[in-house]
Amino acid sequence: MSVKKIDEILKRGIVIYGEPILRKKAKTVKFIGEPERWLFEAMAKLMYDAQGCGLAANQAGIALQLLVIDVGGGLLKLANPRILKKEGIAEIEEGCLSLPKVVVKVKRAKKIWVEALNSENQKVTFEAQDILARALQHEMDHLNGKLIIDYASWRRRIFLRRQLRLLRKG
Ligand code: ZN
């Protein structure tokens, strides 16, 4: 990862549905070095510019297990996140920066316990609930190549078909 590469990422913007990288399983990050920190910054910029509350590295065109989140409580930068425990369930409509104008009802755990690496290479565990838990689960899905449309009922999928076709054509 070079300065030039980061420049390219910012110029290209958020990867939109239809690009294979959104379906790729992101690779584990062994160490957060300077390049990964730049990438975090680039991802945060893309997210804030799009007024989103989370972004996974796949959405910046890089299949690494990195995500940024800000649901109003400050910027979180995490690598290799994984859910240790889940509690409760809620179904709420969600959107996605890679699927403009698409909204899908998604059932997710209300509360989760997460283990991850922070940008200082420290292993952190924490609990999250409500909107933060939802955002984390959404971004972790991205790192596994999963999108909100995968949760849509078949009726909803038929309804979304035209919209998705238009997104794929870009
Ligand atoms: Zn998304």
Backbone and ligand atoms as CSV (ligand in chain L), in Angstrom:
chain,resi,resn,atom,element,x,y,z
A,1,MET,N,N,0.845,-1.200,0.000
A,1,MET,CA,C,0.000,0.000,0.000
A,1,MET,C,C,0.878,1.246,0.000
A,2,SER,N,N,0.737,2.039,-1.034
A,2,SER,CA,C,1.549,3.248,-1.127
A,2,SER,C,C,0.637,4.469,-1.102
A,3,VAL,N,N,1.242,5.642,-1.041
A,3,VAL,CA,C,0.475,6.886,-1.068
A,3,VAL,C,C,-0.344,6.936,-2.360
A,4,LYS,N,N,0.292,6.453,-3.447
A,4,LYS,CA,C,-0.371,6.464,-4.757
A,4,LYS,C,C,-1.625,5.596,-4.721
A,5,LYS,N,N,-1.477,4.451,-4.086
A,5,LYS,CA,C,-2.598,3.509,-3.979
A,5,LYS,C,C,-3.754,4.146,-3.185
A,6,ILE,N,N,-3.418,4.816,-2.092
A,6,ILE,CA,C,-4.427,5.477,-1.265
A,6,ILE,C,C,-5.136,6.560,-2.087
A,7,ASP,N,N,-4.338,7.276,-2.881
A,7,ASP,CA,C,-4.890,8.290,-3.780
A,7,ASP,C,C,-5.904,7.678,-4.739
A,8,GLU,N,N,-5.532,6.518,-5.288
A,8,GLU,CA,C,-6.419,5.802,-6.212
A,8,GLU,C,C,-7.717,5.410,-5.518
A,9,ILE,N,N,-7.583,4.935,-4.279
A,9,ILE,CA,C,-8.757,4.505,-3.514
A,9,ILE,C,C,-9.724,5.668,-3.328
A,10,LEU,N,N,-9.162,6.823,-2.957
A,10,LEU,CA,C,-10.013,7.994,-2.720
A,10,LEU,C,C,-10.649,8.488,-4.012
A,11,LYS,N,N,-9.876,8.403,-5.107
A,11,LYS,CA,C,-10.388,8.867,-6.392
A,11,LYS,C,C,-11.517,7.957,-6.886
A,12,ARG,N,N,-11.329,6.655,-6.683
A,12,ARG,CA,C,-12.319,5.699,-7.176
A,12,ARG,C,C,-13.627,5.787,-6.375
A,13,GLY,N,N,-13.485,6.052,-5.090
A,13,GLY,CA,C,-14.682,6.144,-4.252
A,13,GLY,C,C,-15.166,4.777,-3.815
A,14,ILE,N,N,-16.331,4.757,-3.226
A,14,ILE,CA,C,-16.886,3.512,-2.674
A,14,ILE,C,C,-17.287,2.551,-3.785
A,15,VAL,N,N,-16.877,1.310,-3.624
A,15,VAL,CA,C,-17.184,0.268,-4.603
A,15,VAL,C,C,-18.686,-0.034,-4.562
A,16,ILE,N,N,-19.299,-0.026,-5.732
A,16,ILE,CA,C,-20.746,-0.238,-5.823
A,16,ILE,C,C,-21.054,-1.672,-6.257
A,17,TYR,N,N,-22.196,-2.152,-5.827
A,17,TYR,CA,C,-22.693,-3.496,-6.139
A,17,TYR,C,C,-22.435,-3.880,-7.601
A,18,GLY,N,N,-21.970,-5.101,-7.792
A,18,GLY,CA,C,-21.653,-5.583,-9.134
A,18,GLY,C,C,-20.167,-5.904,-9.228
A,19,GLU,N,N,-19.365,-5.237,-8.390
A,19,GLU,CA,C,-17.924,-5.503,-8.352
A,19,GLU,C,C,-17.673,-6.777,-7.532
A,20,PRO,N,N,-16.920,-7.726,-8.099
A,20,PRO,CA,C,-16.680,-9.005,-7.408
A,20,PRO,C,C,-16.053,-8.870,-6.022
A,21,ILE,N,N,-15.306,-7.806,-5.783
A,21,ILE,CA,C,-14.630,-7.675,-4.484
A,21,ILE,C,C,-15.618,-7.607,-3.313
A,22,LEU,N,N,-16.839,-7.160,-3.591
A,22,LEU,CA,C,-17.840,-7.094,-2.521
A,22,LEU,C,C,-18.279,-8.490,-2.079
A,23,ARG,N,N,-18.008,-9.500,-2.920
A,23,ARG,CA,C,-18.376,-10.873,-2.589
A,23,ARG,C,C,-17.183,-11.686,-2.095
A,24,LYS,N,N,-16.033,-11.014,-1.997
A,24,LYS,CA,C,-14.820,-11.704,-1.572
A,24,LYS,C,C,-14.716,-11.757,-0.060
A,25,LYS,N,N,-14.196,-12.866,0.452
A,25,LYS,CA,C,-13.915,-12.962,1.878
A,25,LYS,C,C,-12.600,-12.216,2.136
A,26,ALA,N,N,-12.648,-11.257,3.036
A,26,ALA,CA,C,-11.457,-10.439,3.287
A,26,ALA,C,C,-10.393,-11.224,4.066
A,27,LYS,N,N,-9.142,-10.902,3.771
A,27,LYS,CA,C,-8.017,-11.602,4.422
A,27,LYS,C,C,-7.707,-11.021,5.790
A,28,THR,N,N,-7.299,-11.893,6.692
A,28,THR,CA,C,-6.879,-11.475,8.028
A,28,THR,C,C,-5.661,-10.552,7.926
A,29,VAL,N,N,-5.634,-9.549,8.791
A,29,VAL,CA,C,-4.503,-8.622,8.817
A,29,VAL,C,C,-3.563,-9.054,9.943
A,30,LYS,N,N,-2.299,-9.271,9.604
A,30,LYS,CA,C,-1.367,-9.760,10.624
A,30,LYS,C,C,-0.853,-8.644,11.511
A,31,PHE,N,N,-0.650,-7.481,10.913
A,31,PHE,CA,C,-0.072,-6.365,11.655
A,31,PHE,C,C,-0.579,-5.042,11.082
A,32,ILE,N,N,-0.971,-4.142,11.951
A,32,ILE,CA,C,-1.398,-2.821,11.487
A,32,ILE,C,C,-0.163,-1.932,11.424
A,33,GLY,N,N,0.306,-1.701,10.233
A,33,GLY,CA,C,1.460,-0.828,10.025
A,33,GLY,C,C,0.987,0.490,9.453
A,34,GLU,N,N,1.932,1.254,8.952
A,34,GLU,CA,C,1.584,2.559,8.395
A,34,GLU,C,C,0.612,2.444,7.215
A,35,PRO,N,N,0.851,1.497,6.291
A,35,PRO,CA,C,-0.079,1.393,5.155
A,35,PRO,C,C,-1.521,1.121,5.581
A,36,GLU,N,N,-1.664,0.253,6.593
A,36,GLU,CA,C,-3.009,-0.061,7.078
A,36,GLU,C,C,-3.633,1.168,7.739
A,37,ARG,N,N,-2.801,1.963,8.410
A,37,ARG,CA,C,-3.327,3.183,9.041
A,37,ARG,C,C,-3.789,4.174,7.981
A,38,TRP,N,N,-3.021,4.268,6.893
A,38,TRP,CA,C,-3.454,5.139,5.783
A,38,TRP,C,C,-4.784,4.653,5.234
A,39,LEU,N,N,-4.851,3.337,5.102
A,39,LEU,CA,C,-6.081,2.766,4.552
A,39,LEU,C,C,-7.277,3.075,5.469
A,40,PHE,N,N,-7.068,2.956,6.786
A,40,PHE,CA,C,-8.121,3.323,7.742
A,40,PHE,C,C,-8.571,4.773,7.493
A,41,GLU,N,N,-7.584,5.660,7.321
A,41,GLU,CA,C,-7.912,7.080,7.116
A,41,GLU,C,C,-8.712,7.267,5.830
A,42,ALA,N,N,-8.267,6.577,4.781
A,42,ALA,CA,C,-8.961,6.681,3.481
A,42,ALA,C,C,-10.390,6.171,3.613
A,43,MET,N,N,-10.551,5.046,4.326
A,43,MET,CA,C,-11.891,4.473,4.520
A,43,MET,C,C,-12.778,5.433,5.307
A,44,ALA,N,N,-12.200,6.058,6.335
A,44,ALA,CA,C,-12.982,6.997,7.147
A,44,ALA,C,C,-13.412,8.183,6.291
A,45,LYS,N,N,-12.519,8.650,5.433
A,45,LYS,CA,C,-12.858,9.787,4.574
A,45,LYS,C,C,-14.006,9.424,3.629
A,46,LEU,N,N,-13.899,8.233,3.021
A,46,LEU,CA,C,-14.963,7.786,2.107
A,46,LEU,C,C,-16.297,7.692,2.858
A,47,MET,N,N,-16.230,7.143,4.064
A,47,MET,CA,C,-17.440,6.966,4.868
A,47,MET,C,C,-18.064,8.321,5.230
A,48,TYR,N,N,-17.241,9.240,5.751
A,48,TYR,CA,C,-17.783,10.547,6.159
A,48,TYR,C,C,-18.295,11.334,4.948
A,49,ASP,N,N,-17.553,11.272,3.841
A,49,ASP,CA,C,-17.985,12.004,2.640
A,49,ASP,C,C,-19.345,11.508,2.155
A,50,ALA,N,N,-19.603,10.213,2.368
A,50,ALA,CA,C,-20.872,9.636,1.915
A,50,ALA,C,C,-21.930,9.701,3.021
A,51,GLN,N,N,-21.578,10.313,4.140
A,51,GLN,CA,C,-22.463,10.413,5.304
A,51,GLN,C,C,-22.958,9.059,5.779
A,52,GLY,N,N,-22.058,8.089,5.718
A,52,GLY,CA,C,-22.378,6.753,6.198
A,52,GLY,C,C,-21.928,6.593,7.636
A,53,CYS,N,N,-22.271,5.447,8.237
A,53,CYS,CA,C,-21.845,5.234,9.623
A,53,CYS,C,C,-20.922,4.028,9.740
A,54,GLY,N,N,-20.520,3.462,8.596
A,54,GLY,CA,C,-19.578,2.355,8.638
A,54,GLY,C,C,-19.080,2.024,7.254
A,55,LEU,N,N,-17.876,1.480,7.189
A,55,LEU,CA,C,-17.331,1.058,5.893
A,55,LEU,C,C,-16.335,-0.079,6.108
A,56,ALA,N,N,-16.454,-1.104,5.272
A,56,ALA,CA,C,-15.513,-2.223,5.308
A,56,ALA,C,C,-14.498,-2.026,4.184
A,57,ALA,N,N,-13.308,-2.610,4.359
A,57,ALA,CA,C,-12.245,-2.390,3.374
A,57,ALA,C,C,-12.632,-2.857,1.967
A,58,ASN,N,N,-13.441,-3.919,1.871
A,58,ASN,CA,C,-13.888,-4.362,0.528
A,58,ASN,C,C,-14.548,-3.205,-0.223
A,59,GLN,N,N,-15.259,-2.377,0.534
A,59,GLN,CA,C,-15.984,-1.269,-0.088
A,59,GLN,C,C,-15.030,-0.170,-0.569
A,60,ALA,N,N,-13.774,-0.244,-0.118
A,60,ALA,CA,C,-12.757,0.679,-0.606
A,60,ALA,C,C,-11.885,-0.049,-1.643
A,61,GLY,N,N,-12.290,-1.271,-1.999
A,61,GLY,CA,C,-11.596,-2.013,-3.050
A,61,GLY,C,C,-10.441,-2.872,-2.559
A,62,ILE,N,N,-10.328,-3.062,-1.254
A,62,ILE,CA,C,-9.227,-3.851,-0.679
A,62,ILE,C,C,-9.812,-4.967,0.192
A,63,ALA,N,N,-9.528,-6.209,-0.152
A,63,ALA,CA,C,-10.132,-7.323,0.588
A,63,ALA,C,C,-9.318,-7.701,1.828
A,64,LEU,N,N,-9.245,-6.762,2.758
A,64,LEU,CA,C,-8.574,-7.005,4.039
A,64,LEU,C,C,-9.594,-6.824,5.149
A,65,GLN,N,N,-9.378,-7.547,6.267
A,65,GLN,CA,C,-10.327,-7.484,7.386
A,65,GLN,C,C,-10.163,-6.216,8.207
A,66,LEU,N,N,-10.570,-5.105,7.610
A,66,LEU,CA,C,-10.510,-3.813,8.289
A,66,LEU,C,C,-11.866,-3.140,8.161
A,67,LEU,N,N,-12.289,-2.458,9.214
A,67,LEU,CA,C,-13.523,-1.693,9.113
A,67,LEU,C,C,-13.443,-0.419,9.934
A,68,VAL,N,N,-14.209,0.557,9.512
A,68,VAL,CA,C,-14.343,1.789,10.288
A,68,VAL,C,C,-15.827,1.988,10.574
A,69,ILE,N,N,-16.101,2.545,11.743
A,69,ILE,CA,C,-17.484,2.779,12.152
A,69,ILE,C,C,-17.544,4.067,12.949
A,70,ASP,N,N,-18.582,4.848,12.710
A,70,ASP,CA,C,-18.871,5.984,13.572
A,70,ASP,C,C,-20.385,6.173,13.595
A,71,VAL,N,N,-20.978,5.750,14.693
A,71,VAL,CA,C,-22.435,5.899,14.810
A,71,VAL,C,C,-22.757,7.106,15.698
A,72,GLY,N,N,-21.788,7.986,15.825
A,72,GLY,CA,C,-22.011,9.200,16.605
A,72,GLY,C,C,-21.160,9.264,17.861
A,73,GLY,N,N,-20.497,8.153,18.171
A,73,GLY,CA,C,-19.703,8.099,19.393
A,73,GLY,C,C,-18.210,8.182,19.130
A,74,GLY,N,N,-17.819,8.622,17.931
A,74,GLY,CA,C,-16.404,8.701,17.581
A,74,GLY,C,C,-16.022,7.590,16.621
A,75,LEU,N,N,-14.864,7.752,16.012
A,75,LEU,CA,C,-14.418,6.816,14.986
A,75,LEU,C,C,-13.772,5.567,15.585
A,76,LEU,N,N,-14.284,4.425,15.177
A,76,LEU,CA,C,-13.721,3.127,15.578
A,76,LEU,C,C,-12.992,2.538,14.383
A,77,LYS,N,N,-11.754,2.075,14.601
A,77,LYS,CA,C,-10.994,1.423,13.529
A,77,LYS,C,C,-10.632,0.034,14.023
A,78,LEU,N,N,-11.118,-0.981,13.358
A,78,LEU,CA,C,-10.897,-2.340,13.829
A,78,LEU,C,C,-10.391,-3.259,12.728
A,79,ALA,N,N,-9.567,-4.216,13.150
A,79,ALA,CA,C,-9.095,-5.246,12.226
A,79,ALA,C,C,-9.501,-6.615,12.768
A,80,ASN,N,N,-9.712,-7.543,11.868
A,80,ASN,CA,C,-10.055,-8.933,12.210
A,80,ASN,C,C,-11.161,-9.063,13.268
A,81,PRO,N,N,-12.246,-8.327,13.143
A,81,PRO,CA,C,-13.282,-8.409,14.176
A,81,PRO,C,C,-13.996,-9.758,14.153
A,82,ARG,N,N,-14.333,-10.220,15.329
A,82,ARG,CA,C,-15.164,-11.430,15.359
A,82,ARG,C,C,-16.106,-11.371,16.562
A,83,ILE,N,N,-17.268,-11.981,16.369
A,83,ILE,CA,C,-18.287,-11.947,17.405
A,83,ILE,C,C,-18.098,-13.121,18.350
A,84,LEU,N,N,-17.997,-12.805,19.647
A,84,LEU,CA,C,-17.804,-13.849,20.644
A,84,LEU,C,C,-19.148,-14.371,21.142
A,85,LYS,N,N,-20.124,-13.475,21.234
A,85,LYS,CA,C,-21.421,-13.831,21.802
A,85,LYS,C,C,-22.484,-12.868,21.296
A,86,LYS,N,N,-23.703,-13.373,21.140
A,86,LYS,CA,C,-24.814,-12.526,20.677
A,86,LYS,C,C,-25.965,-12.634,21.650
A,87,GLU,N,N,-26.796,-11.589,21.682
A,87,GLU,CA,C,-27.964,-11.620,22.551
A,87,GLU,C,C,-29.101,-10.822,21.913
A,88,GLY,N,N,-30.294,-11.336,22.015
A,88,GLY,CA,C,-31.474,-10.629,21.526
A,88,GLY,C,C,-31.536,-10.567,20.012
A,89,ILE,N,N,-32.666,-10.111,19.508
A,89,ILE,CA,C,-32.803,-9.999,18.063
A,89,ILE,C,C,-33.726,-8.834,17.719
A,90,ALA,N,N,-33.393,-8.146,16.645
A,90,ALA,CA,C,-34.231,-7.034,16.191
A,90,ALA,C,C,-34.198,-7.008,14.671
A,91,GLU,N,N,-35.338,-6.631,14.073
A,91,GLU,CA,C,-35.400,-6.530,12.611
A,91,GLU,C,C,-35.623,-5.069,12.243
A,92,ILE,N,N,-34.658,-4.507,11.547
A,92,ILE,CA,C,-34.704,-3.084,11.196
A,92,ILE,C,C,-34.283,-2.910,9.739
A,93,GLU,N,N,-34.844,-1.897,9.060
A,93,GLU,CA,C,-34.456,-1.610,7.674
A,93,GLU,C,C,-33.052,-1.022,7.651
A,94,GLU,N,N,-32.257,-1.534,6.728
A,94,GLU,CA,C,-30.884,-1.065,6.590
A,94,GLU,C,C,-30.598,-0.658,5.155
A,95,GLY,N,N,-29.689,0.288,5.027
A,95,GLY,CA,C,-29.179,0.648,3.717
A,95,GLY,C,C,-27.709,0.306,3.690
A,96,CYS,N,N,-27.062,0.545,2.554
A,96,CYS,CA,C,-25.640,0.219,2.413
A,96,CYS,C,C,-25.028,1.168,1.393
A,97,LEU,N,N,-23.854,1.686,1.707
A,97,LEU,CA,C,-23.207,2.639,0.794
A,97,LEU,C,C,-22.860,2.002,-0.548
A,98,SER,N,N,-22.744,0.676,-0.589
A,98,SER,CA,C,-22.439,-0.009,-1.843
A,98,SER,C,C,-23.702,-0.385,-2.625
A,99,LEU,N,N,-24.857,-0.121,-2.013
A,99,LEU,CA,C,-26.145,-0.429,-2.651
A,99,LEU,C,C,-27.062,0.794,-2.567
A,100,PRO,N,N,-26.701,1.861,-3.292
A,100,PRO,CA,C,-27.479,3.097,-3.165
A,100,PRO,C,C,-28.968,2.866,-3.414
A,101,LYS,N,N,-29.775,3.462,-2.597
A,101,LYS,CA,C,-31.247,3.445,-2.694
A,101,LYS,C,C,-31.889,2.105,-2.348
A,102,VAL,N,N,-31.097,1.115,-2.011
A,102,VAL,CA,C,-31.664,-0.188,-1.664
A,102,VAL,C,C,-31.859,-0.256,-0.147
A,103,VAL,N,N,-33.046,-0.699,0.259
A,103,VAL,CA,C,-33.331,-0.844,1.680
A,103,VAL,C,C,-33.866,-2.255,1.920
A,104,VAL,N,N,-33.330,-2.915,2.933
A,104,VAL,CA,C,-33.763,-4.281,3.231
A,104,VAL,C,C,-33.919,-4.426,4.741
A,105,LYS,N,N,-34.980,-5.118,5.151
A,105,LYS,CA,C,-35.158,-5.421,6.570
A,105,LYS,C,C,-34.203,-6.539,6.942
A,106,VAL,N,N,-33.395,-6.297,7.968
A,106,VAL,CA,C,-32.405,-7.301,8.365
A,106,VAL,C,C,-32.541,-7.629,9.847
A,107,LYS,N,N,-32.609,-8.934,10.137
A,107,LYS,CA,C,-32.655,-9.395,11.526
A,107,LYS,C,C,-31.229,-9.534,12.032
A,108,ARG,N,N,-30.953,-8.855,13.135
A,108,ARG,CA,C,-29.612,-8.979,13.719
A,108,ARG,C,C,-29.716,-9.017,15.235
A,109,ALA,N,N,-28.631,-9.483,15.844
A,109,ALA,CA,C,-28.569,-9.505,17.306
A,109,ALA,C,C,-28.586,-8.073,17.831
A,110,LYS,N,N,-29.251,-7.878,18.973
A,110,LYS,CA,C,-29.325,-6.546,19.580
A,110,LYS,C,C,-28.036,-6.182,20.284
A,111,LYS,N,N,-27.427,-7.219,20.843
A,111,LYS,CA,C,-26.223,-6.978,21.631
A,111,LYS,C,C,-25.175,-8.015,21.225
A,112,ILE,N,N,-23.947,-7.565,21.065
A,112,ILE,CA,C,-22.867,-8.498,20.703
A,112,ILE,C,C,-21.608,-8.203,21.525
A,113,TRP,N,N,-20.800,-9.227,21.653
A,113,TRP,CA,C,-19.488,-9.091,22.281
A,113,TRP,C,C,-18.472,-9.334,21.164
A,114,VAL,N,N,-17.579,-8.394,21.005
A,114,VAL,CA,C,-16.661,-8.427,19.869
A,114,VAL,C,C,-15.205,-8.497,20.325
A,115,GLU,N,N,-14.442,-9.242,19.552
A,115,GLU,CA,C,-12.991,-9.257,19.760
A,115,GLU,C,C,-12.366,-8.770,18.455
A,116,ALA,N,N,-11.390,-7.882,18.569
A,116,ALA,CA,C,-10.755,-7.338,17.367
A,116,ALA,C,C,-9.370,-6.813,17.708
A,117,LEU,N,N,-8.703,-6.331,16.668
A,117,LEU,CA,C,-7.411,-5.689,16.839
A,117,LEU,C,C,-7.654,-4.200,16.600
A,118,ASN,N,N,-7.126,-3.333,17.476
A,118,ASN,CA,C,-7.303,-1.906,17.202
A,118,ASN,C,C,-6.131,-1.395,16.359
A,119,SER,N,N,-6.158,-0.107,16.016
A,119,SER,CA,C,-5.142,0.419,15.099
A,119,SER,C,C,-3.763,0.484,15.740
A,120,GLU,N,N,-3.690,0.207,17.049
A,120,GLU,CA,C,-2.393,0.147,17.743
A,120,GLU,C,C,-1.934,-1.300,17.942
A,121,ASN,N,N,-2.560,-2.200,17.220
A,121,ASN,CA,C,-2.210,-3.621,17.302
A,121,ASN,C,C,-2.499,-4.276,18.651
A,122,GLN,N,N,-3.433,-3.706,19.390
A,122,GLN,CA,C,-3.815,-4.324,20.652
A,122,GLN,C,C,-5.110,-5.100,20.455
A,123,LYS,N,N,-5.141,-6.257,21.091
A,123,LYS,CA,C,-6.371,-7.040,21.040
A,123,LYS,C,C,-7.376,-6.402,21.993
A,124,VAL,N,N,-8.563,-6.108,21.496
A,124,VAL,CA,C,-9.590,-5.492,22.338
A,124,VAL,C,C,-10.851,-6.349,22.313
A,125,THR,N,N,-11.532,-6.393,23.451
A,125,THR,CA,C,-12.849,-7.029,23.489
A,125,THR,C,C,-13.798,-6.019,24.112
A,126,PHE,N,N,-14.981,-5.945,23.550
A,126,PHE,CA,C,-15.951,-4.978,24.064
A,126,PHE,C,C,-17.356,-5.437,23.721
A,127,GLU,N,N,-18.340,-4.846,24.413
A,127,GLU,CA,C,-19.714,-5.166,24.058
A,127,GLU,C,C,-20.342,-3.964,23.369
A,128,ALA,N,N,-21.263,-4.275,22.463
A,128,ALA,CA,C,-21.927,-3.214,21.712
A,128,ALA,C,C,-23.391,-3.546,21.637
A,129,GLN,N,N,-24.225,-2.510,21.668
A,129,GLN,CA,C,-25.645,-2.792,21.493
A,129,GLN,C,C,-26.299,-1.797,20.555
A,130,ASP,N,N,-27.544,-2.129,20.195
A,130,ASP,CA,C,-28.375,-1.295,19.331
A,130,ASP,C,C,-27.650,-0.900,18.042
A,131,ILE,N,N,-27.588,0.420,17.765
A,131,ILE,CA,C,-27.103,0.850,16.454
A,131,ILE,C,C,-25.632,0.476,16.226
A,132,LEU,N,N,-24.829,0.526,17.282
A,132,LEU,CA,C,-23.420,0.152,17.127
A,132,LEU,C,C,-23.297,-1.350,16.833
A,133,ALA,N,N,-24.079,-2.149,17.550
A,133,ALA,CA,C,-24.054,-3.598,17.311
A,133,ALA,C,C,-24.493,-3.892,15.882
A,134,ARG,N,N,-25.504,-3.168,15.423
A,134,ARG,CA,C,-26.022,-3.365,14.067
A,134,ARG,C,C,-24.968,-2.992,13.024
A,135,ALA,N,N,-24.344,-1.830,13.212
A,135,ALA,CA,C,-23.327,-1.375,12.259
A,135,ALA,C,C,-22.160,-2.372,12.214
A,136,LEU,N,N,-21.750,-2.841,13.373
A,136,LEU,CA,C,-20.640,-3.810,13.419
A,136,LEU,C,C,-21.005,-5.092,12.673
A,137,GLN,N,N,-22.212,-5.583,12.890
A,137,GLN,CA,C,-22.623,-6.816,12.222
A,137,GLN,C,C,-22.722,-6.612,10.716
A,138,HIS,N,N,-23.205,-5.440,10.312
A,138,HIS,CA,C,-23.309,-5.106,8.882
A,138,HIS,C,C,-21.918,-5.101,8.234
A,139,GLU,N,N,-20.967,-4.427,8.878
A,139,GLU,CA,C,-19.614,-4.338,8.302
A,139,GLU,C,C,-18.898,-5.684,8.355
A,140,MET,N,N,-19.151,-6.456,9.393
A,140,MET,CA,C,-18.525,-7.786,9.465
A,140,MET,C,C,-19.070,-8.683,8.361
A,141,ASP,N,N,-20.335,-8.509,8.025
A,141,ASP,CA,C,-20.902,-9.235,6.886
A,141,ASP,C,C,-20.105,-8.913,5.618
A,142,HIS,N,N,-19.829,-7.627,5.415
A,142,HIS,CA,C,-19.055,-7.220,4.228
A,142,HIS,C,C,-17.734,-7.978,4.151
A,143,LEU,N,N,-17.084,-8.112,5.311
A,143,LEU,CA,C,-15.771,-8.778,5.327
A,143,LEU,C,C,-15.895,-10.259,4.971
A,144,ASN,N,N,-17.121,-10.779,5.067
A,144,ASN,CA,C,-17.369,-12.166,4.659
A,144,ASN,C,C,-18.029,-12.248,3.286
A,145,GLY,N,N,-18.082,-11.130,2.599
A,145,GLY,CA,C,-18.675,-11.120,1.260
A,145,GLY,C,C,-20.192,-11.142,1.257
A,146,LYS,N,N,-20.787,-10.808,2.402
A,146,LYS,CA,C,-22.237,-10.853,2.514
A,146,LYS,C,C,-22.842,-9.446,2.459
A,147,LEU,N,N,-23.992,-9.332,1.792
A,147,LEU,CA,C,-24.638,-8.031,1.612
A,147,LEU,C,C,-26.074,-8.068,2.146
A,148,ILE,N,N,-26.646,-6.888,2.388
A,148,ILE,CA,C,-28.010,-6.852,2.951
A,148,ILE,C,C,-29.037,-7.526,2.045
A,149,ILE,N,N,-28.801,-7.509,0.726
A,149,ILE,CA,C,-29.775,-8.141,-0.189
A,149,ILE,C,C,-29.876,-9.644,0.061
A,150,ASP,N,N,-28.847,-10.221,0.669
A,150,ASP,CA,C,-28.875,-11.662,0.977
A,150,ASP,C,C,-29.925,-11.981,2.048
A,151,TYR,N,N,-30.387,-10.948,2.756
A,151,TYR,CA,C,-31.388,-11.145,3.796
A,151,TYR,C,C,-32.808,-10.919,3.277
A,152,ALA,N,N,-32.916,-10.442,2.044
A,152,ALA,CA,C,-34.234,-10.081,1.516
A,152,ALA,C,C,-35.075,-11.318,1.250
A,153,SER,N,N,-36.372,-11.195,1.478
A,153,SER,CA,C,-37.292,-12.288,1.162
A,153,SER,C,C,-37.352,-12.418,-0.368
A,154,TRP,N,N,-37.870,-13.536,-0.875
A,154,TRP,CA,C,-37.888,-13.685,-2.335
A,154,TRP,C,C,-38.778,-12.644,-2.991
A,155,ARG,N,N,-39.850,-12.246,-2.297
A,155,ARG,CA,C,-40.720,-11.182,-2.836
A,155,ARG,C,C,-39.932,-9.883,-2.987
A,156,ARG,N,N,-39.197,-9.563,-1.954
A,156,ARG,CA,C,-38.395,-8.339,-1.940
A,156,ARG,C,C,-37.314,-8.411,-3.028
A,157,ARG,N,N,-36.754,-9.605,-3.208
A,157,ARG,CA,C,-35.712,-9.775,-4.223
A,157,ARG,C,C,-36.236,-9.498,-5.618
A,158,ILE,N,N,-37.461,-9.958,-5.893
A,158,ILE,CA,C,-38.065,-9.720,-7.203
A,158,ILE,C,C,-38.240,-8.217,-7.394
A,159,PHE,N,N,-38.705,-7.579,-6.338
A,159,PHE,CA,C,-38.903,-6.130,-6.368
A,159,PHE,C,C,-37.575,-5.391,-6.591
A,160,LEU,N,N,-36.505,-5.910,-6.018
A,160,LEU,CA,C,-35.193,-5.240,-6.084
A,160,LEU,C,C,-34.436,-5.510,-7.386
A,161,ARG,N,N,-34.907,-6.531,-8.141
A,161,ARG,CA,C,-34.134,-7.007,-9.296
A,161,ARG,C,C,-33.736,-5.887,-10.264
A,162,ARG,N,N,-34.712,-5.040,-10.601
A,162,ARG,CA,C,-34.453,-3.970,-11.563
A,162,ARG,C,C,-33.427,-2.972,-11.008
A,163,GLN,N,N,-33.619,-2.624,-9.748
A,163,GLN,CA,C,-32.711,-1.682,-9.081
A,163,GLN,C,C,-31.271,-2.211,-9.083
A,164,LEU,N,N,-31.134,-3.520,-8.788
A,164,LEU,CA,C,-29.798,-4.116,-8.725
A,164,LEU,C,C,-29.170,-4.171,-10.122
A,165,ARG,N,N,-30.022,-4.419,-11.135
A,165,ARG,CA,C,-29.505,-4.477,-12.502
A,165,ARG,C,C,-28.919,-3.113,-12.888
A,166,LEU,N,N,-29.628,-2.067,-12.505
A,166,LEU,CA,C,-29.163,-0.701,-12.815
A,166,LEU,C,C,-27.840,-0.415,-12.088
A,167,LEU,N,N,-27.714,-0.871,-10.842
A,167,LEU,CA,C,-26.477,-0.650,-10.084
A,167,LEU,C,C,-25.305,-1.377,-10.730
A,168,ARG,N,N,-25.575,-2.627,-11.193
A,168,ARG,CA,C,-24.514,-3.416,-11.818
A,168,ARG,C,C,-23.994,-2.755,-13.077
A,169,LYS,N,N,-24.912,-2.121,-13.829
A,169,LYS,CA,C,-24.505,-1.446,-15.074
A,169,LYS,C,C,-23.710,-0.192,-14.762
A,170,GLY,N,N,-23.935,0.353,-13.550
A,170,GLY,CA,C,-23.231,1.562,-13.124
A,170,GLY,C,C,-23.530,2.736,-14.050
L,1,ZN,ZN,ZN,-22.798,-1.959,3.619
